[in-house]
Amino acid sequence: MTALTEEMKAAFATMKAFPVATASKNGWPNVVPIGFVELVDDETIWIADNFMKKTLANIRENPKVSIYVWGPDTKGCFQIKGDVRLKTFGADFEKMQQIVWAKMAKAPAKGLMIVKIREVFQCAPGPGAGEKLL
């Protein structure tokens, strides 16, 4: 696995919604803004499934995700790529539900995407654009 740096974790914490991209097994892309994204440790991100349709279908066919981190307070931007496991029961799932319901009591919190970070890439324009950071 790949661990985010302290600077990356600080940037991650400033985000309100994350553009999350997936692709079907045939390569058709999908990107959606998701608000319930939690960095649970240096190498793991949790994404709550409240209203997913295409994203969930894509993850079932192709368990990969890309998360874009950029905003006015991030001091740069980067893209996280990772492998996804889906959970709809168990301790992690129940913990995610409690986190989601504390923020939005009526959210369905019907699934948990556990993302293991594999790579991180530079997104800022310039000579280093697209370079692998981690």
C-alpha positions as CSV (number, residue, x, y, z in Angstrom):
1,M,0.0,0.0,0.0
2,T,0.9,3.7,-0.3
3,A,0.8,6.1,2.7
4,L,-0.2,9.7,2.2
5,T,2.3,12.4,3.4
6,E,1.4,14.8,6.2
7,E,0.9,17.6,3.7
8,M,-1.5,15.4,1.6
9,K,-3.5,14.4,4.7
10,A,-3.8,18.1,5.6
11,A,-5.1,18.9,2.1
12,F,-7.5,15.9,2.3
13,A,-8.9,17.3,5.5
14,T,-9.9,20.6,3.8
15,M,-12.2,19.0,1.3
16,K,-16.0,19.3,1.5
17,A,-16.8,17.1,-1.5
18,F,-14.5,14.9,-3.5
19,P,-14.7,14.2,-7.2
20,V,-14.6,10.3,-7.3
21,A,-14.1,8.6,-10.7
22,T,-14.7,5.0,-11.6
23,A,-15.0,3.1,-14.9
24,S,-17.0,0.1,-16.1
25,K,-15.2,-3.1,-17.2
26,N,-15.6,-1.7,-20.8
27,G,-13.9,1.6,-19.8
28,W,-16.9,3.9,-19.7
29,P,-16.0,6.6,-17.1
30,N,-18.2,8.0,-14.4
31,V,-17.3,10.9,-12.0
32,V,-19.4,12.1,-9.1
33,P,-19.0,14.5,-6.1
34,I,-19.1,12.6,-2.9
35,G,-19.2,14.3,0.6
36,F,-18.8,11.3,2.8
37,V,-15.1,10.4,2.3
38,E,-13.0,9.7,5.3
39,L,-9.3,9.1,5.6
40,V,-9.2,6.3,8.2
41,D,-5.4,5.8,8.2
42,D,-2.5,6.8,6.0
43,E,-3.3,4.1,3.4
44,T,-7.1,3.7,3.7
45,I,-10.1,5.8,2.6
46,W,-13.7,5.1,3.4
47,I,-16.4,6.2,1.0
48,A,-20.1,5.9,2.1
49,D,-22.6,4.7,-0.4
50,N,-25.7,6.7,0.1
51,F,-27.2,7.2,-3.4
52,M,-24.7,5.4,-5.8
53,K,-25.9,3.7,-8.9
54,K,-23.3,4.0,-11.7
55,T,-20.4,4.3,-9.3
56,L,-21.5,1.1,-7.5
57,A,-22.1,-0.8,-10.7
58,N,-18.7,0.3,-11.9
59,I,-17.0,-0.8,-8.7
60,R,-18.6,-4.2,-8.9
61,E,-17.3,-4.6,-12.5
62,N,-13.9,-2.9,-12.0
63,P,-12.9,-2.4,-8.3
64,K,-10.7,0.7,-8.9
65,V,-11.2,4.3,-8.1
66,S,-9.6,7.7,-8.6
67,I,-10.1,10.6,-6.1
68,Y,-9.2,14.2,-7.0
69,V,-8.0,16.4,-4.1
70,W,-8.1,20.1,-4.9
71,G,-9.6,23.2,-3.4
72,P,-8.9,26.8,-2.3
73,D,-7.2,25.5,0.9
74,T,-5.3,22.5,-0.4
75,K,-2.1,24.3,-1.6
76,G,-1.9,22.2,-4.8
77,C,-3.7,19.2,-6.1
78,F,-3.2,15.5,-6.4
79,Q,-5.0,12.4,-7.6
80,I,-5.3,9.2,-5.5
81,K,-5.8,5.9,-7.2
82,G,-6.8,2.8,-5.3
83,D,-8.3,-0.6,-5.1
84,V,-11.8,-0.9,-3.6
85,R,-13.6,-3.5,-1.5
86,L,-17.3,-3.2,-0.9
87,K,-18.9,-4.0,2.5
88,T,-22.5,-4.0,3.6
89,F,-22.1,-5.6,7.0
90,G,-19.5,-5.9,9.8
91,A,-17.8,-3.6,12.3
92,D,-16.3,-1.2,9.7
93,F,-19.6,-0.9,7.9
94,E,-21.4,-0.2,11.2
95,K,-18.8,2.4,12.2
96,M,-19.2,4.1,8.8
97,Q,-23.0,4.2,9.3
98,Q,-22.5,6.0,12.7
99,I,-20.2,8.6,11.1
100,V,-22.6,9.2,8.3
101,W,-25.7,9.4,10.5
102,A,-24.0,11.8,12.9
103,K,-23.6,14.2,10.0
104,M,-26.9,13.5,8.2
105,A,-29.4,11.4,10.2
106,K,-31.6,10.5,7.3
107,A,-28.8,9.3,5.0
108,P,-29.2,5.6,3.9
109,A,-25.6,4.7,4.5
110,K,-26.2,1.5,2.6
111,G,-22.7,0.5,1.8
112,L,-19.0,1.1,2.4
113,M,-16.3,1.4,-0.2
114,I,-12.9,0.6,1.4
115,V,-10.2,2.1,-0.7
116,K,-6.6,1.0,-0.3
117,I,-4.3,3.7,-1.8
118,R,-2.0,2.4,-4.5
119,E,-0.6,5.5,-6.2
120,V,-0.7,9.3,-5.9
121,F,-0.1,11.6,-8.9
122,Q,0.5,15.4,-9.3
123,C,-2.4,17.3,-10.8
124,A,-1.0,20.9,-10.8
125,P,-0.1,22.4,-14.2
126,G,3.5,22.8,-15.2
127,P,6.5,20.6,-15.9
128,G,5.6,18.1,-13.1
129,A,1.9,17.6,-14.2
130,G,1.0,13.9,-14.2
131,E,4.1,12.8,-12.3
132,K,3.8,10.0,-9.8
133,L,4.2,11.4,-6.3
134,L,3.9,8.2,-4.3
